[in-house]
Each structure stands twice: as C-alpha cells, then as structure tokens.
Amino acid sequence: MMSANNYPLNLPGSYIRVQTGYYKKCMQPTVSKEFMEMWIPWSAEMLRQDLEPSQIKKIRKFDGFCCVPDHLDYKEIVGNFYNLYHRLEARHEPGDPAVTLAFIQHIFGEQFELGLDYLSLLYQRPTQKLPVLCLVSRERKTGKTTFLNFLKMIFGKNMTFNGNSDFRSQFNSDWMNTLIIAVDEVLLDRREDSEKIKNLSTAKNSKVEAKGKDRKDTEFFGKFVLCSNNEENFIVIDPAETRYWIRKVPVLPSENIHLLDLMASELPSFLNHLLSRNLSVPIPQTRMWFSERQIRTEALMRVIRNNRNRLETEMLFILREIFENTGISKLEFTNKDMLELLKRNMPRLTRQQVSNVLQNDWGLKPVANSLNYQTYLYNSCNDLAAVHSTGRYYSVSMDWISQKFDEGL
C-alpha cells in the first residue's frame, strides 16, 4: 500500500506494452483510505489521447507476463517478460519481535518451531511445497483471523482471500498466481473440494482460466491456509492423507485490540528473525518439507474420525470385536458374511455398499477361487460363533485393524 500523492500520471513510465496490448499502472483506493498499485488494460486510442507520439515511443515493451516469486532478490523484469509477482514492501531489520513471537507461539503451541519453519520457508523459499495449514476452534477470539491478517501484512498482494464458492468456480485467474490462498470460515465438505485442494497443494502445474479467455497452463506455487469454527468436518480428509496440518487454536489469554498494529511495527525485525534462525527441520522430509509424523495432531485425527462414513466405522468396530472376543490373529469372511454381521444395526444395506468399502476404501481383494474357510457370525443369542463355509473370502489381521484405528478411529 502507498500514498497516491505525487504519483506520476499519464507519463510514459505509467504504461507498458505487453505483446500487442497496453496497460496503465493505476492507484486503486481501498477502504482503509490507502492506495493499491495495479495494472489496467488500456486501449491504443486512449493512449494516444493521454500521451504525445514522442512519449509513446518511450513506453517499455515486453514479450509477455510471467510470475516468478522471490522475496530476497526480486526482479520486476525477468528476461523480456514483466513479472506479475509483487515486491514485498516490508524490509528486514534487526530488532526484537517479542509480541509477534508470542503470537506465533499461541497459534502453533507445542509446534512453535515448526510454525516458524513454515513462515521461514514461505519467506525464503516461496516455491517450496508446504502442507495445507488449517486453524480451527469453536471458540471466538482465538486469533485465527488475526493470523491471516498478519500473513497479508507480510505478503501483501501475493496473498488473496477466497470464499468457499471460489474453489467451485471454473474461473480461477484471480488466485492461481498468488503465494497464499486463504479462506476464513471455510466449509468445503464435498469430496471434490478436498480433492481440488489436495491436488493443487502438490501440483507443479495447473490450468488457469479467466472468463472469456482460453485455459492455459501455469506453474502453481500457492499455499492454502484455511480457518474454521467447525472442528470436525469443515473438509473431507481421508485416513491416509498427509497433506493437512490442522491446529486447534485456544482462546487468547487476553484481548488486545492493538495486537495487529504492534506486530506491524515489529514486522522488519520479525522478517530478520526468520532469516537469521536455523530451521528446526533443516532438510525436506517429504515433498511438502515436513514429515507426516511432525504435523500429525489430535485436531487432524478428529477430522479424520468424523469423515469416516457410518458403514465403514461400523464394519471396523465389528471386526475388532471379533478379534477381541475370539483371540484369533487372522479373520476370513465373505461379502455375504459381513452383510449378516451388519444387519442388526444396519438392516437396509446392500452387498454393493459393503463391497465398495472392502475393495475401494480398504483396498482388499477376495481370493481368486471359492475355498473353504472359517469365520464368525452372531447366533440367535447374539453371541459370536464359529461357522465353516465356502466362498471367495477376504482376509484381515488384528494388526491391520489396529492400524486402521490408529489412522483415525
């Protein structure tokens, strides 16, 4: 943000030509009574009205636009392309960012050093893939929105705020080339929403589409930061998913209406702190830098547990009950057997529904041929009894069931 006072208007430096189109650098007013720099398409006819022919000849000409993120060695011109990534206004300087560090400690808790690593990587290595950061809490006045505003303070126009509907729109040109895509009060409870975020978070390239224009490939380096008051099912997350980092944020110990202003005053020293500290995870553990174990939290497990459908949950509890009651280490059963075990609590199920969980969700395959096997079913007294039968059975172990419960039940 900057003041519009004494800003050069209608001068050659206010315009550029990219390929065959002209653009004018304008100062757009904001609700905070500041001004935000932006390039607006300008027609050749309007250009001739604004400038003398000798001035038009001085306009800089480029072969196209590019978007190359860099916060420490920013270049407005890369080759003969104009860089649409924005230079950060804040500069790093020595100092003591005590208030800011206390706030980061509040957000990340016992993962404080990992949180600083996350911010350091955003600042120093903007193209590095990072996990989808989610801040959740039912309570108000936790600092979730303040954290988003703090990121906006650092990264400026390289961060955008999306609504839930923006992810479902086919037009994405307004956010595909930004460093941070933030959503406050997120509720993306459809599987396709989750899949889109998952895929983008690790994608090297994606398609950008603007209204009235052809889709085109673009390099994607964006990071997602989501905030929600819904702790259980604001997004669909599968048990084996490793791309989400979910933090339950507690209520701030005391309300400080000047907190953001204080952190703004400390911003240069905080950026200097990010540059001078050593990463607690110095080398990447995965493609998203941190290992699954490092960012696994109880808040993540809570979302996974609530995202399991009722049928899958019921099947897992029945299988665990059989193992615990019989003491066996391996169980064999057919689709029909599982349907029989489930009918007490879920009488309207079909074989296809059970098969979908066994094969699609759990990745189990039945034996190739019909063979003899022993399984367990409930008798008329609701006790488990051994049953001998023949069929194409599935096989699971107690260790496999235990692993499923560790993943999210």
Sequence and secondary structure as in RCSB ss.txt:
>XXXX:A:sequence
MMSANNYPLNLPGSYIRVQTGYYKKCMQPTVSKEFMEMWIPWSAEMLRQDLEPSQIKKIRKFDGFCCVPDHLDYK
EIVGNFYNLYHRLEARHEPGDPAVTLAFIQHIFGEQFELGLDYLSLLYQRPTQKLPVLCLVSRERKTGKTTFLNF
LKMIFGKNMTFNGNSDFRSQFNSDWMNTLIIAVDEVLLDRREDSEKIKNLSTAKNSKVEAKGKDRKDTEFFGKFV
LCSNNEENFIVIDPAETRYWIRKVPVLPSENIHLLDLMASELPSFLNHLLSRNLSVPIPQTRMWFSERQIRTEAL
MRVIRNNRNRLETEMLFILREIFENTGISKLEFTNKDMLELLKRNMPRLTRQQVSNVLQNDWGLKPVANSLNYQT
YLYNSCNDLAAVHSTGRYYSVSMDWISQKFDEGL
>XXXX:A:secstr
 B  TT   SSGGGEEEETTEEEEEEEEE TTS EEEEEEEE HHHHHHHS HHHHTTSEEESEEE    SSS  
SEETTEEE S   S        HHHHHHHHHHHGGGHHHHHHHHHHHHH TTS   EEEEE SSSSSSHHHHHHH
HHHHHGGGEEE  HHHHHSS  TTTTT SEEEESS  B SHHHHHHHHHHHH SEEEE  TTS  EEEE   EEE
EEES SSSSB   TT  SEEEEE    SS  TTHHHHHHHTHHHHHHHHHHS  SS S SSTTSS HHHH  HHH
HHHHHHHS HHHHHHHHHHHHHHHHH  SEEEE HHHHHHHHTTT TT  HHHHHIIIIIIS     SS EEEEE
EEE TTS EEEEEEEE  EEEEHHHHHHHHHHH 
